[in-house]
Amino acid sequence: MGKRKSRAKPAPTKRMDKLDTVFSCPFCNHGSSVECEISMKDMIGKATCRICEESFSTTITALSEAIDM
């Protein structure tokens, strides 16, 4: 007689931490002053500093995140 097969347990799901959307400015070195906005409709990502008013915009893909800018 053979043994009964045990049921396989489902693999534990890995919890993904959310990525930041607010960063420190590389120009004025002010912490938490750069905000990133992603417009999937226009396929444009924009990062703007609230302190020194510097801004950067670039084209994005469907896989782009705020940290990629």
Secondary structure, 3 states (H helix, E strand, C coil): CCCCCCCCCCCCCCCCCCCCCEECCCCCCCCCCEEEEEECCCCEEEEEECCCCCEEEEECCCCCCHHHC
